[in-house]
Amino acid sequence: MQVTNQKIYTPQFRAKIPLNNREMLRNTPLFSQSTHLDSMFNENSIVKGLDNLSVFIKNKILCKYFNAPKTLLEKMLVNIQKKIILYSRILADRIFLFDNKRAINELNSGFVNTGQESGEYIEELAKIGNTLENKFIIANTEDKILDRIAQSDNSTIFVLNHPNYHKDKFIYAFLSSMLCKLYASQGKQTKCPRPKILVSRNMLKIVHPKIGNIYRKLGLVEVDASLGKKDRAFNAKTMKNLMQEFIKNKSNIFIFPEGNNSAYQSKSLDERIQPGIASFIKEAVKHKKSVRVVPVGIDYSKKQKGSLGRIYIGRPLYFKHYKTGIMYTEGVEKQKIMTASNKHSSDKILDTICQNLKHSMEKAKNS
C-alpha cells in the first residue's frame, strides 16, 4: 500500500494470478482437487464469435442508431436485430452445452444438489481454476482487501462495472472463488456469507435448463434489467429476499449497477449507473451498523494470451448512520465524511459509489 498524500489512496500493484492459484489456500491442501465447474470456462471459437456478434449488434447498432425507433422501417430493423441477438445467444448456449455435456451432466447430478449452507458448497467454489493451468487474471491481491473481508463476519456488496456481457461472467465467478478460497483457509466454510450475483432475467431465460441450474447454484439471482419498462413487482420481491439475507450477514452481493445501460458505451458511467443500488444501501443502513461496499474495476483493453482480464479491487466504502443523515468513511478519499439528509441521501450515495467505481476502473485500465 502506498499513500502519496493525505487524501488520495493510490496503491501500486499488479499481480498475475493464475486461476489455479493456491496461494490463498495456505492451510487447506484439500483444494488440489479438481471441479467440473472449470467447464464453465471452456469456450470454442464459434461460441465466442456468436457472443461477440450479439454484443456488437446491441452496443454498436441498436443502442447507437436505434435507441428510439420512430418509423415503421426502423421498428422492423430493431425487431430483426433483436431476434439475431436472441438466436445467436441461444445457439452459442447450445453449442457450449454440447461441447461440455459430460461435465454439465455431472454438475447437475452433483454440485446442483449440494446444499448452499454446507461447507462442501464453499469448497467447490474455491476449487475453481485448479485445472486451468494457462489462464490468469491481473489483480491487486497484495492490497489484502479480500483477506480483510474474509477475516470479518460481515457481508459485503461488490459493485462492478460492466464492460462486456460475455466476459464479465468469468470475472464475477473468479472473484467469488478468490473470496471462497480465503474463507476456506480460515475454516469458515459453513458460516461465511454466500455469493449472490444479480443478473438479467433474460440471461437465464435463454440458457438451457441444465446450464441455468448451475448458474443459479453459483449464486446468480434474476432481476428484470430491461432497458424499457421493468417488472417492478418482481424486482421488489427479489431485492426484499436479498435484503433479508444481507442484513443477517448470510450473503455477499455482486452487482453491475449499470445493468443493460452498459450497452450505451457513448455515455459516461454517471449516466449509465442505475439508482437501485443506492436505494438498497439506504435501506440496509437502517438494519446494519455499517454497510461495506467494494468498488471493483474491470478492464479488457490490454490483450494477452491466457488473460481473462484485469481487475482492481478498490478500497471499501462504509456507509452508516450519522446524526445528520448517512455518511461514509474511507474509499478513494481516505476518511472522508459525506452527510446528507434522507431526502438527498440516495443521490449522494450513488454519486459516491460512481466516483469510487470510476477510480477503480481507471486503475484497472492503467495497470
N, C-alpha and C positions, 0 to 999 in steps of 0.2 A: 504494500500500500504506500502511496506517495501523495502527500498533500502539498501543492505548490503555493498555496496562500491560505489565508484564514477561512475562506468560504468554499472555494470550488474544490470538489473531490475529484481528482484525476489520477487514478491508479494506472500503472503501466503493466501490461500483461502481454502475453499470448502464449497459450499452451496448446499444443497439438494433442488432442485427447482421442486415442483410438476407441472405437466402440467396444472393443473387448478389454478396455482399461480395467485393471484390477487394483489400482492404487487406492480407490475408495473402499476397498474391501480388506483392509489391513488385518482384521481379526476374524474374517469369515471365509475360510477356504472352500465352503460349500459351492461358491459361485464359479468354480472352474467348470461346472456342468453347463450343458447347452440348453437352449429353449427353442421350441418351434415358433416362438414369437419373432425370431430373427427372419422368418419367412416374409414378414410384413415389409422388410426392406428390399426384398427381391424385386427387380424390375427387368423388363426387356425393352428393346428399342421401340417396339410397336406401342406398348403401353405408355412409355414416356412420350412418344410422339403424339399420341391421341390426347394425353393430358395437356401437353403444350399447346396443341391446337385449340382445345376448349378455352384455355386461359387467354390465348391470343385473340380469339373471336370476342370473348367477353370484355377484355380490357381495352383492346386496340380498336375494336369496331363498334360493338354495342354501346359501351359507356362513353365512347368518344364521339360517335356520329349519330347514334340513335337513342340518346338518353330520353328524349321526349318526342316520340314519333307523332306526326300530325296527319300526314296524308295517308291514304289507303295503301299506296305503294310502300311507304316507309313501314307501316304496320305489318304488311306482308313480309317484308325483308326481315324485320325483327323476329317474327314468328319462325321463319325459316332458319335463321341463325340460332335461335334458342333451341330448336329441335336438333340442329347439328351438334350443339354443345351437349345436350342431353344424351343423344345416342352415342356420341364419341366417348363420353364418360361411362356409359353402360357397357359399351364394347370393351373399353380398357379394363373395367372391373371383371368382366367375364374371362378375358384373356389371362388376367392376373390369377383368377380362381383356377383356371385350367393348368397354368404353369406351377401352381403351388398346392395342387389338390390334396396331396397326401398330408402335408403339414397342416393345412386348414382343417381337414377332417379330424386329425389328431387333436388339434386345438379345441375343436367343437366337442370332442368326446372327453377332453381332459380339462384344460385351462378354463373353458367357459363354465364348467360346473364347479370350479373352485370358489369357495365362499370368500367374499371380499373382506370379511373380518378376520380371516385366518392369516397366520404368519406365512403360509405357503404362497398366498397371493402376492405379497410384497416380495418374497424371494424370487418368484417367477419374473416379476417386472425388473428386478435387479439383475437378472441374468441376461437381459437384452444386450446383444452385441458380442457375446462370447465367441460366436462362430464367424464374426465379420472381421476377419484379420486385416483387410486392406481399406476399411472405411474409417473416417475420423471426423471430428468436428473441432473447430477452433473456439476456445472458451477461456474466460479469465478465472479459472478454478482456484488459482493461487490467492485470490482475494478472500477465499474461505466463506463466502456468503452462504452457500448451500450447507456448508458444515455447521454454521451457527444456527441455521434454520432447523437442521436435523437434531441439534442438541436441545432445542426447546421443544415444548409440547404444544405450542400454539399453531393454529392453522395460518396459511398464507395465501394471498391472491397474487398470482403471477400474471402480469399484463404484458402481452407480446404484440409487436407489430406484425402485419400480415402481408408480406411482400409476394408470396407465391402460394396459391391454393394447394398445389400438388406437393411442393417440398416442405411446407410448414408442418405437415402431419408427422414427418420424420423428426422434426425439431422438438415438438412437444412430447413425443414418445421418448426421445432420448433424454430430455431434460427431466422428465418424470422418473426415468430409470436411474439417472445420476443421483437423484434425491433418495430413491428407494435403496440404492446401494449404501448410502450414508446412514439411513435409518437402520438397515440390517447390520451394519458394522457396529452399531451401538445396542443391538439386541432389541430394537423397538418394532419388530415386525408386526406384532399383534396390536399395538396401541397407537402407532403413528397415524396421522391423517391419510386418508385415501385420495388418490388423484381424481379430480372431476374436471373434464375438459369440455368447454362449451363449443359446440359446432352447429353448423346449419342443419336443420331438419332435412333439407333436400339431399344432403350428402348421404344420410343413412337411408333415405328412400330409394336411392339409385343403386346402392351396392347390393350384392347377393346376400340373402339372409345369413348364410354361414359366415360371411365376412362381417356383416353387421353385428352378429353375436360377439365376435372377437372385439370389435371396436367398442361396443358397449361395456364389455368386461374390462377393457383397458381404461375405462372411465369416461368415455365420450357421453355427453349429455346434450340432448337435442333442444335447440331453440329455433324459433322462426326468425330467420335473419333476412327475410325478403327485402328487396330494395323498395318495393311499394308498400301496400297495406299489409300489416303484420297481424298474426293471430295473438292478440294481446292477452287473452284469457289463458291460452296455452303457455305463453312465456311467464305469466304471473305465477301459475301453478309450479312450473319448473323452478323458478327463482325462489319461491317460498320453500320448497323442499331443500334446495341448496343452502338457503339461509339457515335453516334449522340444523343442518349438518355442520356448517361452517362455524356457527357461534358455539357449538359444542366441541369444537376442535377435532371433528371427525373427517374433515375434507380440506384438501388444498385445492384451490380453484385456479385453472389455467384458462385465460380468456384472451381473445383477439378483439379488442373493443371497436376496431374498425368494421368488423363484420363484412358484409358484402360491399360496403363502401370502399373497401380496399381496391376494387376494380377501377375506381376513379383516380388513376395514377397522376393526372394533371393537377389534382387538388392537394393541398397541404394536409399534414396529419391533423391539424386543428380542425379542418373542415370534414375530414373523414371519420374522426373518432366519435363514437355514439355515447349518449349520456347515461345509458343504463348502468354502467359500472359505477358511476358517481352515486346514483340512487341506491345501489346495493351497499356501497361503503357507508353512506349516510345512515342507512337503516342498521347495518351491523354495528356501528359505533354505539348505538343505543344499548346493545347487549353485551359488548366486549370491552374490557379495559382499554385495549387498543387494537387497531386493525392494521396488520402488516401487509404492505403492497410492494412487490418487487418488479420493477420495470425491466423487461428483457428485450434487447435489441437484436434483430436478426438481419443478416445480410448475405447475399449470394453473388455479389458483383465480382469477386476475385475467384475465378475458376481454377481449380486444382484437382488433379485426378485423385479420386477416392474421398474427396471432401464433401460432406453434406451441408456445409455452410459455416458461418461464423456467428457466434452469439456473444453478447455482452450482458452479463448479469449485473444489473445496476444496484446501487446502494438502496437498501429498503427504506420505504416511507412508513411512518407510523401515524395513523390518524386516530385521534382521541378527542374526548370531550374537553372543552375549555370553558372558562366562566363566561366568555362572550360568544360561544358557539362551538365550532370544531377547529382543531388545529392539527398540524403535522409537524414532526421533527425529522431531522436528517434528510435523506435524499441527496440530490446534487448539491444543494446548498446546505452544508452541514449545520445542524441545529437551528435551522430557520423555523420560525413560528408563523403560521398563517392562521388568522382568526377570521371567522365570518359568521354572520347571523344565520339562523336556519333558512331564512328567505333566499339568501345568496350562496349558501354553503355548497350546493351541488355544482354550481358553476365554478366555484373556487377549487373544489376537489378535482373536477375534470381538467381544469387548466393545469393544476399541479401535476397530475398524472401525465398529461400530454407533454409538458415541458421535460419531465424526467425521462419519459419514454423516448423523446427526440434525442436527448443526450445519449441514452444507451444505443440508439440506432446509429448515431454518428460515431460512437466509439467502436461499434461492431464494423462499420464500413471502413474506418481508417486503421483498423488493427493490422 
